[in-house]
Amino acid sequence: MKITIKHYLLFTLLFSVSAIKAQRFAENQSKIVLVVHGGAGTINKKNMTPEKEANYKAALTLALQKGFNELKLGKSALDAVQAAVNVMEDSPLFNAGKGAVFTNEGKNELDASIMDGRTLKAGAVAGVTSLKNPVNAARAVMEKSQHVMMVGKGAEIFATSQGCETVPTSYFFTQERWQQLERAKKSEMGDRSAYNFDPRESMISGVSDEDKKFGTVGAVALDINGDLAAATSTGGMTNKRYGRVGDSPIIGAGTYCNNLTAGISCTGWGEYYIRLAIANRVSNLIEFKNISVEEATKQVISELGNLGGDGGIIALDQKGNVAMDFNTSGMYRGTIDENGNVSVYIFKN
């Protein structure tokens, strides 16, 4: 075949387009990032033994590595946040899944949500009692139903039909969470002996009984395609009554994700997060005020405090910028970058 100038120009154009695509893929691939949190609250160094501090850091590191492994394989941000949250749901250290706190009735009621930043699809479950990993059920609701949220027995029936693992309710029993409930009840009745507890004696060391409303876990990821995803899971509030549901399963309050702004996961006093629609508030500030994810998160934490609430937020934008802000004395949190470098933190400084 005779090569003409027209052919040459066409080949050059095709080569240039391919090179641009390859460059963009490489750029996106180099930006994979994962950020996680394991709850914010009154977490003080004086109440934390070296052994317990090491246990928390190891659990956060494992969550980051599990999620990062999904990203390195080219899997989606959804796969990454699900994998990371599963690790924390399976650990008794966090108030989610295995480590869920007890209600006033002595039950474990679990909530979770997940959101896709590319499509804005979302799924959530609330008040479930037999699902081992509630975030898996939330994803099933998002991908396998026409709904966003399912609650209670209906959510469990649906999740089971989609292959989500169920466990006996005894699976969620941990002695320390049970004792936490007992102390909360004594305190409620004015029994001063409830205040004699030393957090250093607990496996969940460093977290005082003041933190009956904290401990939620979450993750936000950026994948090689430049897509974001966020997920949150919780056991709720110690000694809660009347089927109370907090912010974690509510899209826009505890979880929100949009590729154009950021992925956000929250932990703290859920009632305030709902009233301020905090996760969506962070996204809106980025979109409408054209400020950074760090500035938006800091402003929202300030607004939370001004209203009387406390807790923390993790956020991640499409450029890989991370924010981890909170107004409590500590927040279990960490990041892993494109090179696999892990950074985990607990205390304010």
KABELBEL-V292331 format. One line per field, one symbol per residue. phi: phi as a letter, one per 30 degrees, with the letter a starting at -180 (. if undefined). psi: psi as a letter, one per 40 degrees, with the letter a starting at -180 (. if undefined). burial: I if it has 9 or more other C-alpha atoms within 8 Angstrom, else O. A space follows every 50 residues. Layout:
phi: ???
psi: ???
burial: ???
This chain:
phi: .ddcddddddddddddddddddddddddddcdbbbbbbjcldccedccde ddddddddddddddddddeddddiddeddddddddeedddcddcdahecd dcdediccccbaaabcddcidbbabbicbbcdbeddddddddccbcccbb bhdddddddddcjddcbdddeddbdddddddddddddddidddddddced dcdcejcdddcdccjecaabbbcddiccbbbbbaciceidbhiebcdedc djccbaabedbacbbcbldeeddddchddddedddddcchcddddddddd dddddddjcblbbcbbcdcjdcbbcaccdaadaabbcdcidcbbbbcdc
psi: hhhidddddddddddddddddddddddddeehihiiifiiaghiddehid ddddddddddddddddddddddeeiidddddddddddddehedigibdei iiidefihhiiiiiihddeeiiiiiifieehdgddddddddddeieidhi iadddddddddeeihiiidddehhddddddddddddddeeheddeehhde eidfiehiedfeeieiiiihihaeeeiiiiiiiieahheiiffhhaddeh hdcdhihhdecihhhihagddddddefdddddddddddefiidddddddd ddddddeeiiaihiihieeehihgiifaeihhiiihaeeehhhiidid.
burial: OOOOOOOIOOOOOOOOOOOOOOOOIOOIIOIIIIIIIIIIIIIIOOIIIO OIIOOIIOIIIIIIIIIIIIIOOOIIIIIIIIIIIIIIIIIIIIIIIIII IIIIOOOIIIIIIIIIIOOIOIIIIIIIIIIIIIIIIIIIIIOOOOOIII IIOOIIOOIIOOOIOOOOIOOIIIOIIIOIIOIIIIIOOOOOOIOOOOII OOOIIIIIOOIOIIIIIIIIIIIIOIIIIIIIIIIIIIIIOOOOOIIIII IIIIIIIIIOIIIIIIIIIIOIIIOIIIIIIIIIIIIOOOIOIIOIIIOI IIOIIOOOIIIIIIIIIIOIIIIIIIIIIIIIIIIIIIOOOIOIIIIOO
